[in-house]
Structure formats: structure tokens, C-alpha cells
Amino acid sequence: MNDLMTLLQTSPGETSWEAAALTMLSAFALAQVVAFTYERTYEGMSYSRGFVQAMVLSALVAAMLMMAIGDNLARGVGIMGTMALVRYRTSIRDPRDMVFMFAALAVGLATGVRSYPAALFGTLSFCAAAALLTWSPFGRRLRFDGMLRFWLPRAGAAGDEVRAVLETHCEHFVLVALRDLAQGETLEYAYQVKLKTKTSHEKLAMALEALPGLQGLSLLLEDAHTEL
């Protein structure tokens, strides 16, 4: 116990093997908590395992850099100059993803300077706030299970028939795109759909395929464990 307290109270400028191991393990564990929260509260349709792994790994890199810098100003300037040579061209489309990446980096920075209370309680506070916002009225907007696409010739099934099928098998649906194909002879429909039950997608697909002239049917279901 005394050895652990000694490690926790070691100043950032002094790095021992034990302190380095504790720092990296703490960064890894807390970054896993951030990544788990992201995975559990994610609601988009393009879940990326690579992004989640990058969050955890970025915390380790940040912790390692902070240990290397310590309280040495010259090291900090040198590392900043080196990092400036790296070109980061990966775009993060969702601002929420960017915030989670910053949270993972903050975990690495806090553990790297041995501010373990800030790292622990900061991580728990951030994850609790993310979960609360997801399940609060701020996050309880109309949600959809997936994207439905198909083609219909203008002389084929009427829009009312398609709507009747969607009303039978979907709790909610919204037409998000409609465009001409084959010089206007065919229309491509794209719907966001909220299914009534987990097995409704099979019945929905069978009912739509039975409509005259319908082609190119695809139903992309959202799954937090599916990488697109």
C-alpha cells in the first residue's frame, strides 16, 4: 500500500518503471471506459471499430508523450515540433465523435501527468453525462432502424401500395430521397424506417418484393456492432 501511494505521489519529472506501468495501465483502463460508453450510446449508421480503437490508442500515446515531456520545457517544444510534421487528414463528421476523441486524449494527458483523481473522476463524470444526454429528452428524438431503398418503374406499383406495405410493417417511415433513373422511366426511393418488431424486416422485404415492377430492394439495418 505504501509503495502504491509513493507511485501516486511521484512528480511528473520523475519516471520509474513502476510509475510508467501504472500510468499506461490507468490510461488504457479509463480509455476503455470512454470507448465502452461511446459504443453503448452510439446511434448512427456507420459505426467504426477503427475509431473506437483509435480512441483507446490515442489515450496511450498522449500518456506516453506526457511522461516523456515531464516538466522539461525543451522536450515539450521538441515534441510539439515533431508532431507538427505529421499531417492528420482523417475527417470526423460527427461533432460527438470529436468530443469523445478529445475525452480519450484528456484521459491520456491526465494520467500522463499522474493526476489520477482528475483522470478517474473526469472519466466517470464524462461518461455519466454522455449516458444521461443519450437517454434524456435531448436524445429521445424519433429514431429509425435502417435505410430502405428500391426502384419502381413509373408504370409499376403506385405509391399508395408502397405506403400501405410500410404502414403495415413499420412504426415510422420517412421518404428521404426520390430520384429519376433510366431517363425518368424508373424512380429510386429511399426511406428511413422504424420497424414494429425485430422480425418485421423479413415480412417487409417479402411484401415489397411482391409488388409489381419493384427492383433493387435493399434494407440496411442499423447495428451498433456492424462496421460500414
For each residue, the residues with C-beta under 8 A, 3 or more apart:
1: 4 5
2: 5 6
3: 6 7 18
4: 1 7 8
5: 1 2 8 9
6: 2 3 9 10
7: 3 4 10 16 18 19 22
8: 4 5 22 114 116
9: 5 6
10: 6 7 14 15 16 19 114
11: 14 71 114
12: 15 66 67 70 71 112 113 114
13: 70 71 72
14: 10 11 19 70
15: 10 12 19 20 67 70
16: 7 10 19 20
17: 20 21
18: 3 7 21 22
19: 7 10 14 15 16 22 23 114
20: 15 16 17 23 24 67
21: 17 18 24 25
22: 7 8 18 19 25 26
23: 19 20 26 27 63 67 111 112 114
24: 20 21 27 28 60 63 64 111
25: 21 22 28 29
26: 22 23 29 30 63 111 116 119
27: 23 24 30 31 59 60 62 63 107 108 111 112 119
28: 24 25 31 32 56 59 60
29: 25 26 32 33
30: 26 27 33 34 59 107 111 119 120 123
31: 27 28 34 35 55 56 58 59 60 104 107 108
32: 28 29 35 36 56
33: 29 30 36 37 123 124 127
34: 30 31 37 38 55 56 59 100 103 104 107 123 126 127
35: 31 32 38 39 52 53 55 56 104
36: 32 33 39 40
37: 33 34 40 41 100 126 127 130 131
38: 34 35 41 42 52 55 97 100 130
39: 35 36 42 47 52 224
40: 36 37 131 224
41: 37 38 130 131 134
42: 38 39 47 224
43: 134 139 143 222
44: 47 94 222
45: 146 147 220 222 228
46: 228
47: 39 42 44 223 224 225 226 227 228
48: 51 52 227 228
49: 52 53 227
50: 53 54 227
51: 48 54 55 97 101
52: 35 38 39 48 49 55 56
53: 35 49 50 56 57
54: 50 51 57 58 101
55: 31 34 35 38 51 52 58 59 100 101 103 104
56: 28 31 32 34 35 52 53 59 60 104
57: 53 54 60 61
58: 31 54 55 61 62 101 104 105 108
59: 27 28 30 31 34 55 56 62 63 104 105 107 108 111
60: 24 27 28 31 56 57 63 64 108
61: 57 58 64 65 108
62: 27 58 59 65 66 104 105 107 108 109 112
63: 23 24 26 27 59 60 66 67 107 108 109 111 112
64: 24 60 61 67 68 108 112
65: 61 62 68 69 79 108 112
66: 12 62 63 69 70 108 109 111 112 113
67: 12 15 20 23 63 64 70 112
68: 64 65 75 79
69: 65 66 72 75 76 79
70: 12 13 14 15 66 67 75
71: 11 12 13
72: 13 69 75 76
73: 76 77
74: 77 78
75: 68 69 70 72 78 79
76: 69 72 73 79 80
77: 73 74 80 81
78: 74 75 81 82
79: 65 68 69 75 76 82 83
80: 76 77 83 84
81: 77 78 84 85
82: 78 79 85 86
83: 79 80 86
84: 80 81
85: 81 82
86: 82 83
87:
88:
89:
90:
91:
92: 95 97 98 101
93: 97
94: 44 97 98
95: 92 98 99
96: 99 100
97: 38 51 92 93 94 100 101
98: 92 94 95 101 102
99: 95 96 102 103
100: 34 37 38 55 96 97 103 104 130
101: 51 54 55 58 92 97 98 104 105
102: 98 99 105 106
103: 34 55 99 100 106 107 123 126
104: 31 34 35 55 56 58 59 62 100 101 107 108
105: 58 59 62 101 102 108 109
106: 102 103 109 110 122
107: 27 30 31 34 59 62 63 103 104 110 111 119 122 123
108: 27 31 58 59 60 61 62 63 64 65 66 104 105 111 112
109: 62 63 66 105 106 112 113
110: 106 107 113 115 116 118 119 122
111: 23 24 26 27 30 59 63 66 107 108 114 115 116 119
112: 12 23 27 62 63 64 65 66 67 108 109
113: 12 66 109 110
114: 8 10 11 12 19 23 111
115: 110 111 118 119
116: 8 26 110 111 119 120
117: 120 121
118: 110 115 121 122
119: 26 27 30 107 110 111 115 116 122 123
120: 30 116 117 123 124
121: 117 118 124 125
122: 106 107 110 118 119 125 126
123: 30 33 34 103 107 119 120 126 127
124: 33 120 121 127 128
125: 121 122 128 129
126: 34 37 103 122 123 129 130
127: 33 34 37 123 124 130 131
128: 124 125 131 132
129: 125 126 132 133
130: 37 38 41 100 126 127 133 134
131: 37 40 41 127 128 134 135
132: 128 129 135 136
133: 129 130 136 138 139
134: 41 43 130 131 139
135: 131 132 139 140
136: 132 133 139 140
137: 140
138: 133
139: 43 133 134 135 136
140: 135 136 137
141:
142: 172 194
143: 43 194
144: 147 172 174 192 193 194 222
145: 193 194 195 201 221 222
146: 45 192 193 195 201 219 220 221 222
147: 45 144 176 190 191 192 193 219 220
148: 173 189 190 191 192 193 204 217 218 219 220
149: 188 189 190 191 216 217 218 219 220
150: 188 189 208 214 215 216 217 218
151: 181 186 187 188 189 214 215 216
152: 156 157 162 186 187 189 211 213 214 215
153: 156 185 186 187 213
154: 184 185 186 187
155: 213
156: 152 153 211 212 213 214
157: 152 161 162 211 212 213 214
158: 161 162
159: 162 163
160: 163 164
161: 157 158 164 165 211
162: 152 157 158 159 165 166 189 208 211
163: 159 160 166 167
164: 160 161 167 168
165: 161 162 168 169 204 207 208 211
166: 162 163 169 170 173 191 193 204
167: 163 164 170 173
168: 164 165 207
169: 165 166 195 196 200 203 204 207
170: 166 167 173 193 194 195 196 200 204
171: 194 195 196
172: 142 144 193 194
173: 148 166 167 170 191 192 193 194
174: 144 191 192
175: 178 189 190 191
176: 147 190 191 192
177: 188 189 190
178: 175 187 188 189 190
179: 187 188
180: 183 184 186 187 188
181: 151 185 186 187 188
182: 185 186
183: 180
184: 154 180
185: 153 154 181 182
186: 151 152 153 154 180 181 182
187: 151 152 153 154 178 179 180 181
188: 149 150 151 177 178 179 180 181 216
189: 148 149 150 151 152 162 175 177 178
190: 147 148 149 175 176 177 178
191: 147 148 149 166 173 174 175 176
192: 144 146 147 148 173 174 176
193: 144 145 146 147 148 166 170 172 173 204 219
194: 142 143 144 145 170 171 172 173
195: 145 146 169 170 171 198 200 201 204
196: 169 170 171 200
197: 200
198: 195 201
199: 202 203
200: 169 170 195 196 197 203 204
201: 145 146 195 198 204 205 219 221
202: 199 205 206
203: 169 199 200 206 207
204: 148 165 166 169 170 193 195 200 201 207 208 219
205: 201 202 208 209 217 219
206: 202 203 209 210
207: 165 168 169 203 204 210 211
208: 150 162 165 204 205 211 214 217
209: 205 206 214 217
210: 206 207
211: 152 156 157 161 162 165 207 208 214
212: 156 157
213: 152 153 155 156 157
214: 150 151 152 156 157 208 209 211 217
215: 150 151 152
216: 149 150 151 188
217: 148 149 150 205 208 209 214
218: 148 149 150
219: 146 147 148 149 193 201 204 205
220: 45 146 147 148 149 228
221: 145 146 201
222: 43 44 45 144 145 146 226
223: 47 226
224: 39 40 42 47
225: 47
226: 47 222 223
227: 47 48 49 50
228: 45 46 47 48 220
